[in-house]
Amino acid sequence: MHATPSALASRTITLLLLLLALHSIGSEIATAQPPRRAAPAPIEPHAADIQMFPEPPSNITQHLTQIPHGKLEIIEYQSKTVGTTRRMNVYTPPGYSSEKKYPVLYLLHGIGGDETEWQRYADPANLLDNLFAAEQATPMIVVMPNGRAQKNDRAEGNVFAAAPAFATFEQDLLNDVIPAIESNYSVHTDRDHRGIAGLSMGGGQSLNFAFANPDKFAWLAAFSAAPNTRSPDQLIPAGKLTDNPFHLIWLSCGSRDDLLGISQRTQRCLRQQQLPHIWNLDGHAHDPTHWKHNLWHFARLVFNKQATTASLGFHASPTLAPEITCEQKFPQHLQGICCDGHSMFWSFTTRLVKTDLQGKILKTVPVADHHGDLCHHNGKVFVAVNLGKFNDPAGNADSWVFAYDAASLRELARHPVPEVVHGAGGIAVRNGNFFVVGGLPDAVAENYVYECC
């Protein structure tokens, strides 16, 4: 199929106006961290170096007044490791009760931050409140300590001079922070209910501490890990994890991050040792957008073994798709499928279906005849729809793009695309723009792909 430049230009201009409401890209000003030490250059690309999980919806940290909210508070604890009273930021989920026990995620900051950095960069309280309200994450306590284990733990002066204190924090975490949390909150105290994650320097700490203490942590994430990450031969000695395998190892980095080589190096070692993991390389830099987005994805999996097993099976290989069978039969035939990294969406001509990554039905809705191909973007599912005569030489198609909320499958909007004169049959999204494919009647010699926003 092809499109002549003049025909494509005229159709594109019209579609840009018609479909402007389909997509808006939220902008975010990234707060830069201090300059970073030199890191290994990016490693030669591999098939695994792709974005496994799409960008999440732009409103993931929106404060919703109609849902329950957790509590975020600064607490103090006595650090025998440092010899002083220290502070940490603790989030407890909505409805926290001493009558039940909760898993705990320890969330570590970067070299220029402190116990409030995650709060400033990613607003984890609202992020988690929204996930819990949508039943998309396991209720948990999140502890955001200060990873600079020295008496003056403020990010002042030459922050790199405090690098040894970030290594010392391993003992503060194990011997002071965790016992303080387990003494003051109703939490599980086994490794199965304890996770560690961090950004930049905190990502390196998370990898170092978790692999050195696999009996303490079963869930691990590093978002754009910094050069403090140990080299693979020191980090992951062969065979060390036999007795305590991780339930989930999540590695992520941005393709525009000059620290990419660190994460690639670690991922190559995991792959060589055949340690199951998720590797998500998105298009961001060393910035809060990357950290917030990957925390959102990781939060949907951590402490949920069933979802994690399905996700690991689905994302284990970028070149070998798993076999997924929809557990229910539907009329007509399958027009298209897409995935948001956590769920599958199926278009069956007159039925829109949402399943988990193993094919279990989560939601179905009847839709107009007939719905065609579909794609996912920014928390919405977009479907190419033809309400008229598809592949009709006279152009009697009635072509639309329908938008649905990915969480509920509630219809959000209908956008006419009359330029797709022989019927909208396919749709995809790439770099923020949509591509709609028209039909091809027998009497017509060429087809068109329409690019629109």
N, C-alpha and C positions, 0 to 999 in steps of 0.2 A: 504494500500500500504506500502511497505517497501523496503529497500535496504540492501543487504549484505555488511558488512564492507569493504571487498576487492574490490567489484564492485564499491561501492560508492567512495572509496578512489581514484581508478584509474580514474574514470570519473571526480571527483572533481578536480584533478590536471590538467587534460586537460582543463576543463572549466575555471579554474582560469586563464590560459593563454589566452584562446579564448575570455573571457569576461572582461579582465582587463580594457579595454577602456570604459566599461559601467559605471564605477562609480569611482569617486575620492572624497575623503573626505577632504575638506579644513581644514587646521589646523589654529588655532588662539591662540596666547599667551594671556592669560587673565591677565589683570593688577589687582592685588589683592587690595581690600580695606583694611583699617585698621581692626584690630581685633574687633569683634562685641560683644555686651553685650549678656548675656545669654537670650535665647528665649525658649518658650514652646517646649517641645519635639514633634516630629511628632505625629499626631493623628492616631488612628487605621485606616488602609486603607479602602476606600469605593469604590464602583463601579465608582464613579465620578473621582477618582484619576488616570486619564490616560492622555496620550498625545492626545488631541483633534486635534491639528494642526501639520502636519508633519514639518520636518526641511525645511526651505526655500532654494532656490538655493544658491550656495556658492558665487555667484557673485553679491549679492544684493546691495553692496556698490561700485561696480566697477565704475570708472570714465569713462563715455562714451563720447567721443568727438563729436559724431554725433548728440547728442540730446541737447535741450535747458537746461540751468542751472539757478538755482535760485541764490540768493545772501545771504551770511552769514556775519553779521556784529555785532560788539560790539557797543552798544549804552549806553548812560548814562541817568539817570533819578534822579529826586529829591525825596528822601524818607523822608516824614514827620514822618513816624513811627520810623525810625532809627535816623533821624536828620543828614543826610549826603547825598552826591551824590553816587549813586550806579551804577553798571554795569549789563547788561544782553546781552545775545547773541540772535540775532533775525534772523530767516531765512524767506525770502520772496520767493515765488515760481517763476518759469520762467514766464516772461511776466507780472509780477506784474504791476498793473495799478490802479491809483486812480479813474478810471472811473467805477470800480466795487468794490464790498465789499467781503471780505474773512472771513471764519471762523478762529478761533484761537485756537491752542493747546498749553497749558502751560506745559512744560516738565521739571520735577524737578530731581535734581541730588542726589547722596548719601552723607553720612556723611563725607567722605573724599574728596569730590569733590567741584567744583564751577561751574560758568556759562559756563565753557569750557568742563566739564566732558563728556556730551553726545557727543560732537564733537569728543573727543578722543576715546571714547568707541564704538560708533556705527555709526559715520559718517552720521548723519541724512540728511545732505544736499544731498549727492550722493544717499542715500537710497530713499529719496523722489523724487529727480529729475528722477530717473529711474522708479519709480512707476507712476509718472505723465506722462512720455513719453509713457508708456505702457497703459495709461488710466485705471490704476488699483487703483487709489486713487483720492480723492477730493482735488483740489488745496487748500492749507491752509497756513497760517502764523504760524510758530512755535517759541515760545518764551522760551528761556532757561535762567531763572534768577538765581541769587545766593540765595539759600534757607536758608542761614545763616544770619539772620537779626540782625546784630550787626555792629558797626563801623569798627572793623577789621574783615572783612568777609573772610579772607584767611584761608585755611585749614592748620593751623599751630599748633604745639605742641600737646596737648591732645585734639583731635578733639571731644571727648565725652563731654568735658566741655562746648561746644557750643550747647548742646542739647536744652536748653531753647530758644536759638535764632532761632532754626528750628520751634519751636511752635509759636514764635513771627512773623515769616514770614507770617502766615495767614493774619495778618493785613496789612503787607507790600504788599502782593499780591493783596488783595481786594481794598486797599485804595490808593496805589501808583503805582504798576506795571500795573495793568489792566487799570486804567485811563491814564497812560502814553502811553500805546499801542493804546488805542482808540482815543487819541488826535493826534497821529503822523502817524497812518496807517489807510488805508481805510478798516475797518473791521465791521462786524455785531456786535451788542452790546447786543444781547439777549442770553439767556442760551442755546437755540437750536444750536447756532453756537459757543459755547465755551466749550472746553474740558480740562481736566487736567490728567496728567499721570506722573509717576515717578518710579525710580529704588531705591530699598533698603529704606534708610531714606526718599527719595523723594516719594517712593511708599506709605509709611505710611502717609506722609503729604497729598498726593493726596486723600487717603481714608478719613482721618480726615477732611480735608477742604471741600471736595465735599459733604460728608454726613451732615456736619454742615451747609452747604450753598447750598442746592439743588436748590434754586432759581437762583443760579449763574452758575451752571455747569450741562450739560445734558449728558456729555460723560466722562467716568472715566476709568482709567487703573492703576493697581499697579503691577509692575514686582518685584517679590521677596521682598515683603514689610518687613520692619524692625520692631524691637520691639517697636518703637514709635507709632505703630498703636494702636489706642484705643481698649479696650476690646469690644466684640460684644454688650454687654448691654449698653455701652456708645456710641459706634459708630453708631449703627442702632437701635434706639428705635422703637418698634413695631408701625407700622402705620404712621410713620413720613413722608414717601415719597408719600402719597396719592395724594397730589396736584401737586407734581413735580417729577414724575417718571423719572429715567434715561433712555435714549435711549439705552445706552450700558454700562455695567459694565464688565470690563475685568480683571480677576485675573490670574496671572501665577506665577509659581515657578519651580525650578529644583528639581528633586528627590534626588539629592546629595547636596542640600543646607541645612545647619544646621539651617536655619531660616524657614524651611518648615512649622513648626507648626503654625506660624503666619498666613500664607495664608490659611492653612487648616481651622483654627479656624474661619477666616472671611468667607470662602466659606460655611462652615457648617451653619453659621448664615443666609447667603443669601438664602441657600436652605430651611432652616426651615421657613423663612418668605416668601418663594415663590417669591423672587425677581429675575426676569430673569437676567441671567449673563452667561458669558463664563469663564470656568475654564480650563486652559491649563497647565498640569504638564508634563514637558519634562524631558530629562535625564541629564540636565546640573547641574552645581553647582551655587554658588553665583558669577556669572561671566559675563563679557561683551557679550559673545556669547548668553547667555539667553536673556539679555536685548535687544540686537540688533534684534534677531530673533522675539521676541514678539512685539517689536515696529513695525517691518515690517508687521506682521499680523494685529495688531491693526490699523495701518495707512491705511490699505485697507478697513477698516470698518468705521472708525470715520467720522462723518459728512455725512454718506451715509445711510439714514434710510432704503431704500429698501434692500440693501445688508445686513445690520445689522439684519433686521427682518428675512430674509431668513436664516442667519447664526445662530441666536438664535433658530429658529425652528429646524434647522438641528442638532445643538449641545446641545439642551436642556437636553437630557437624553442619557447617554452612552449605555443604555440598551434598549431603545425604538427608533427604526429608524423611521424617518418620511416617509410618502408615497410621492414619487417623480415620476412624469410621464413625460417622454420625449415628448415634444410637437409635434414631427414629427415621422412618421412611416418610417422604412427602410427595405430593402430586407433582406432575410435570417433571422437569429435570433440573439438575444443578447447573446454574449459570455462572457462578463464580464463588471464590472464597478469598478471605483475607484474614489477617491476624494483627492484634495489637501487642503481641509479646506475652499476653496472659490468657487471652480468649481467642476463639475462632469465630468468624462470621460467615454464614452460608446463605447464598441467594438461590432459592428454589422456584423461580418464576413467579409464584403467587404467595410465597412464604419467606420471611426473613428470620433466620435462626442464629442463635448465639450458643456456643458450646464451650466447655473447657478444652484444654489442649489434649484431652484423651477422647473427645467426642461426646461427653455427657451433656445433655441438654440443660442449658441455663435459662433460656427464654426464647419464645417464638412469637411472631406477630403476623397476621395475614396482611398482604400487601397487594397493590394493584397489579393487574395482568397487562404487560409482563415486566417484571424486574429482571435486569441483566446483571452484568458484572458489577463488582463493588470494590471499594478500597477504604482504608482507615486513615484518618488524619486528625490530629488535634482533638481527640476525644469524640470524634464523630465518624459515622459510616456513611459514605457517599455511594449512591447506586445509579448506574446508567439505566434509565427507564424509557420504554417505548409504549405509548398508549394507543398508537395508531397502527398502520400497516408497515411492518418491518420488511426491509428489502423490496420495497415497492418502487418500480422505475419512475412512476409519476411523482414520487416524493410526498406520499400521503402519510408519512410518519408523524407522530406527535411525540417529539423527543424532549426528555426532561432529565435533570439530575435531582434526585431526592436526597435529603440529608436526614440522618437519624442520630439520636444520642446513643453512643456506644454502650453506655452503662445500662440503659433501660429499653433501648430500641424504640423509644418514643420518636415519632416523626417531628422534625424541627422545621423543615422548609422544603419547598418545591421550586426549582429554578428552570424555566423553559430554555431550551437550546434549539430553536427552530433551524439554525444553520446546519444542524446534523440532519440533512433532509431525507436520508434513507434509514433513519432509526439509530438511536444511541445504543450501541451494543457492548462497548467496553469502556472502562475507565481506570485510570491509575493516577498516582500523585508522585511528583518528584521535584525536590528543591522548592517546595511551596506552591507549585503550579499543578493544575489538573490537565490530564490528557484524555480526551474523549474520542472514541473510535466510532465512525459511522458504518452503516450497513453497506452491502455491495450486491445490488440486484444483478441478474444475469445480463440485462441489457446495458449495464453501465460499465465503462472500461476502467474506471479508477475509483479508489476510495480516498478518504481524507482522515488525517489525525488532527484534532483541534486542540491547541494549547490555550489554556485559560487560567485565570487565577481564582 
